[in-house]
Amino acid sequence: MSLLPFEVAAGSVVGREHARAGRNNQDAWCVRVSEHGVVLVVADGCGSQACSELGAQLGVRGLARAALARLAEDGRVDEAGFLPGLREDVLCLLSELRGELGRDTLGDFLFTVVGAVLTPSHTLVFSAGDGVWSLNGQVHTLGPFPNNAPPYLAYALLRGDDTPFVTHALLPTQDVHALMLGTDGVSDLAKLSAASLPSGAETVGPLSRFWTEDRYFENPDALRRRLAMLNRESVRADFDARRLVRTPGLLPDDTTMVVLRRRAGRA
């Protein structure tokens, strides 16, 4: 287990439009801890591929495992070679899977990444493609990219593109108080703070509630439940008009979030 003074919450929900089309949630998330640090990753599979949730799920797990392995070998996130080496680790995994499963599956390995690696000394936030991240309350949106085509890592295997991991923050871990990583569905959620839930019972509220409210860290399923509530269609009877009134869910795209915050009273 990690000795870092943080607690983590995470959740994911299928987007309204994906649900209507009978498609799976193509997002994925992963949190891994060891005595060397903490790794957080979210990924969003390419919507035009039939099974991109496969690549997203394998990708987040492979990346987290590779990052912890590098930390165990005395790798430092503040070294210039850490992210390029991590990128090569992920591409090697995808290449091996391509060999096992066949060339025609490589399109299913197209996914974006937003990740963070925290060690006792430094914290690194990085990405490849679109998404959202927040550090100590400051929210940053990545993308959109031209033609809604983010730079997927697997393009290096498909067509030789040199898509790098991009560094967004590198700072002392003692300066990290709250960190959020999200897929691009979180950018829709960020615009809904004043909107009412489909049930009309309350407003959505700001993104900051996900790292300031204790309930999301006390119950491991609380964050997912909240996202599901935001996206649950409401159906009510209008007796005067003799019809049913349907209010759709608020999140059109798959929405996934991992949130980390410093434990109370821990420096």
Phi and psi in degrees as a GROMACS rama.xvg file:
@    title "Ramachandran Plot"
@    xaxis  label "Phi"
@    yaxis  label "Psi"
@TYPE xy
-75.072  145.799  SER-2
-95.1308  2.98388  LEU-3
-71.4388  144.791  LEU-4
-85.4581  55.9274  PRO-5
-127.724  157.2  PHE-6
-124.649  152.578  GLU-7
-130.716  143.078  VAL-8
-132.474  151.451  ALA-9
-154.702  157.574  ALA-10
-171.677  160.945  GLY-11
-149.628  147.182  SER-12
-142.274  143.587  VAL-13
-70.5706  141.65  VAL-14
-70.9441  154.887  GLY-15
-57.4716  -43.9941  ARG-16
-71.6706  -34.7274  GLU-17
-65.1136  -40.3924  HIS-18
-64.6788  -40.8284  ALA-19
-62.1618  -35.5104  ARG-20
-85.5441  -0.310789  ALA-21
71.7715  28.3695  GLY-22
-99.9507  156.029  ARG-23
-74.7706  164.464  ASN-24
-70.1331  118.414  ASN-25
-94.3951  5.46058  GLN-26
-87.5455  164.587  ASP-27
-152.942  156.436  ALA-28
-143.197  158.691  TRP-29
-152.988  137.983  CYS-30
-127.584  126.473  VAL-31
-132.575  139.164  ARG-32
-128.948  152.54  VAL-33
-151.541  -179.177  SER-34
-67.4314  -11.0566  GLU-35
-96.4412  -18.6939  HIS-36
163.151  -167.178  GLY-37
-129.907  136.477  VAL-38
-122.067  130.509  VAL-39
-121.833  133.912  LEU-40
-144.914  138.16  VAL-41
-125.524  151.683  VAL-42
-144.201  153.048  ALA-43
-130.461  115.355  ASP-44
-72.4612  150.992  GLY-45
-62.5291  124.653  CYS-46
-67.0383  -21.6896  GLY-47
-84.6988  -3.96017  SER-48
-97.8158  147.29  GLN-49
-68.7422  -35.0025  ALA-50
-133.706  42.9418  CYS-51
-70.3613  -14.238  SER-52
-62.8538  -26.7142  GLU-53
-61.7977  -50.53  LEU-54
-64.1348  -40.1789  GLY-55
-62.8956  -44.9448  ALA-56
-65.8131  -45.6284  GLN-57
-66.9124  -36.5965  LEU-58
-65.2468  -45.9449  GLY-59
-66.1624  -37.6981  VAL-60
-70.4805  -42.1059  ARG-61
-65.8507  -39.8568  GLY-62
-65.7145  -44.8192  LEU-63
-62.3592  -43.3379  ALA-64
-63.0454  -43.2352  ARG-65
-64.8751  -39.1069  ALA-66
-64.5253  -44.2104  ALA-67
-65.6203  -35.3753  LEU-68
-64.0811  -39.8866  ALA-69
-66.3063  -39.3962  ARG-70
-64.3934  -38.5493  LEU-71
-65.7548  -24.6114  ALA-72
-94.9942  24.5512  GLU-73
69.016  22.8863  ASP-74
-69.3702  147.076  GLY-75
-120.542  131.033  ARG-76
-68.6543  -17.543  VAL-77
-90.3703  5.54714  ASP-78
-88.5134  145.417  GLU-79
-61.3158  -29.05  ALA-80
-87.5689  -3.16138  GLY-81
-65.1016  -54.2216  PHE-82
-67.9991  -44.3898  LEU-83
-58.352  -38.4203  PRO-84
-65.8669  -39.6248  GLY-85
-65.1576  -40.314  LEU-86
-58.1357  -44.5333  ARG-87
-65.0806  -36.0034  GLU-88
-60.1233  -44.655  ASP-89
-66.9016  -42.4934  VAL-90
-65.5094  -35.2551  LEU-91
-63.8136  -41.5457  CYS-92
-60.3092  -47.0434  LEU-93
-64.9535  -37.2697  LEU-94
-65.5106  -40.2963  SER-95
-64.9173  -41.6051  GLU-96
-64.8798  -37.7117  LEU-97
-59.6424  -41.4918  ARG-98
-66.0365  -36.4027  GLY-99
-76.5227  -38.8521  GLU-100
-98.3986  -17.7229  LEU-101
109.498  150.728  GLY-102
-59.1712  -35.3955  ARG-103
-71.7783  -4.43079  ASP-104
-92.1066  -6.45322  THR-105
-63.047  -30.8255  LEU-106
-60.6921  -25.9468  GLY-107
-75.4499  -6.02384  ASP-108
-97.7531  15.8967  PHE-109
-87.0837  113.086  LEU-110
-151.876  149.286  PHE-111
-84.5351  163.748  THR-112
-139.002  133.746  VAL-113
-128.118  122.939  VAL-114
-140.019  166.17  GLY-115
-147.85  142.485  ALA-116
-124.853  123.218  VAL-117
-114.208  129.607  LEU-118
-122.763  170.87  THR-119
-56.93  -26.4546  PRO-120
-100.638  -42.3323  SER-121
-136.812  156.705  HIS-122
-125.633  133.303  THR-123
-120.767  129.947  LEU-124
-116.897  132.463  VAL-125
-148.882  170.668  PHE-126
-158.512  166.454  SER-127
-143.52  103.312  ALA-128
106.926  -163.217  GLY-129
-90.8258  172.235  ASP-130
150.804  -161.639  GLY-131
-142.811  143.566  VAL-132
-144.64  154.699  TRP-133
-140.761  135.752  SER-134
-126.897  120.028  LEU-135
52.568  39.7449  ASN-136
92.0171  -11.074  GLY-137
-91.4515  115.329  GLN-138
-94.3616  135.86  VAL-139
-128.671  131.083  HIS-140
-102.316  134.193  THR-141
-104.672  123.485  LEU-142
88.0929  -169.433  GLY-143
-72.9396  163.604  PRO-144
-103.017  158.797  PHE-145
-53.8264  137.52  PRO-146
59.993  22.5442  ASN-147
53.4266  39.3713  ASN-148
-122.251  87.4639  ALA-149
-68.8167  158.815  PRO-150
-80.1607  93.2022  PRO-151
-72.7887  141.778  TYR-152
-57.8026  -40.1322  LEU-153
-66.5117  -10.3779  ALA-154
-60.6681  -22.937  TYR-155
-62.7602  -31.9063  ALA-156
-88.2825  -31.1818  LEU-157
-77.2676  -43.3671  LEU-158
-142.97  13.6291  ARG-159
79.8502  12.5784  GLY-160
-63.452  145.719  ASP-161
-101.224  63.7211  ASP-162
-75.8384  116.732  THR-163
-92.9715  167.043  PRO-164
-78.9838  133.245  PHE-165
-101.769  128.576  VAL-166
-81.0726  129.358  THR-167
-109.263  -29.1238  HIS-168
-154.346  138.758  ALA-169
-142.281  110.443  LEU-170
-147.564  162.441  LEU-171
-60.8226  135.964  PRO-172
-61.5887  -27.7221  THR-173
-63.998  -16.2934  GLN-174
-94.4131  0.633533  ASP-175
-91.0648  121.217  VAL-176
-113.955  -34.5732  HIS-177
-151.334  137.205  ALA-178
-139.886  133.71  LEU-179
-130.883  134.949  MET-180
-120.735  136.322  LEU-181
-145.229  154.994  GLY-182
-76.5512  176.193  THR-183
-66.1327  -16.2457  ASP-184
-61.9896  -25.5029  GLY-185
-67.5181  -26.6707  VAL-186
-64.6987  -34.0092  SER-187
-67.7664  -43.2645  ASP-188
-60.7946  -37.0596  LEU-189
-63.3497  -22.8259  ALA-190
-89.01  0.178208  LYS-191
-107.588  15.6156  LEU-192
-56.8721  -33.9431  SER-193
-94.0411  -2.86266  ALA-194
-77.0454  153.725  ALA-195
-89.0137  147.666  SER-196
-62.3017  154.907  LEU-197
-52.9633  -32.4509  PRO-198
-74.2276  -15.4688  SER-199
76.7092  7.33665  GLY-200
-75.7794  -28.1308  ALA-201
-163.111  174.385  GLU-202
-93.451  161.678  THR-203
-65.5057  -47.2052  VAL-204
87.224  170.068  GLY-205
-74.8675  159.695  PRO-206
-57.7429  -31.347  LEU-207
-59.5289  -20.8666  SER-208
-63.0498  -25.042  ARG-209
-71.6787  -20.5026  PHE-210
-115.36  -1.73741  TRP-211
-105.033  -22.8843  THR-212
-91.7329  130.303  GLU-213
-63.0569  -30.1823  ASP-214
-58.9055  -29.9084  ARG-215
-72.6347  -16.9023  TYR-216
-105.603  -14.7214  PHE-217
-84.2487  -29.3639  GLU-218
-122.289  118.997  ASN-219
-64.0764  -13.9895  PRO-220
-106.196  3.35455  ASP-221
-67.5501  -39.0056  ALA-222
-67.9172  -43.7384  LEU-223
-61.5104  -41.5698  ARG-224
-61.5018  -39.1721  ARG-225
-65.0474  -44.2025  ARG-226
-61.9916  -40.448  LEU-227
-64.366  -37.3342  ALA-228
-65.3394  -39.1866  MET-229
-64.8789  -27.1873  LEU-230
-107.686  12.0712  ASN-231
-87.7802  120.75  ARG-232
-61.7119  138.118  GLU-233
-104.586  134.984  SER-234
-126.467  123.643  VAL-235
-133.694  157.309  ARG-236
-93.3743  128.199  ALA-237
-99.3475  95.8562  ASP-238
-68.6343  -32.8042  PHE-239
-64.9821  -42.6613  ASP-240
-87.9682  -6.55186  ALA-241
55.5646  52.7555  ARG-242
-152.959  164.995  ARG-243
-94.8419  137.014  LEU-244
-108.427  120.137  VAL-245
-106.569  130.6  ARG-246
-113.931  115.925  THR-247
-71.9554  164.057  PRO-248
-63.1114  161.384  GLY-249
-89.9106  -15.6592  LEU-250
-110.074  104.041  LEU-251
-69.9857  -31.225  PRO-252
-108.935  157.618  ASP-253
-52.1964  137.517  ASP-254
-131.661  123.939  THR-255
-137.236  139.099  THR-256
-144.912  137.921  MET-257
-122.577  128.912  VAL-258
-124.371  136.233  VAL-259
-128.608  139.705  LEU-260
-143.799  156.075  ARG-261
-71.9189  135.326  ARG-262
-64.6877  142.937  ARG-263
-58.1427  133.159  ALA-264
81.132  4.07466  GLY-265
-107.785  126.798  ARG-266
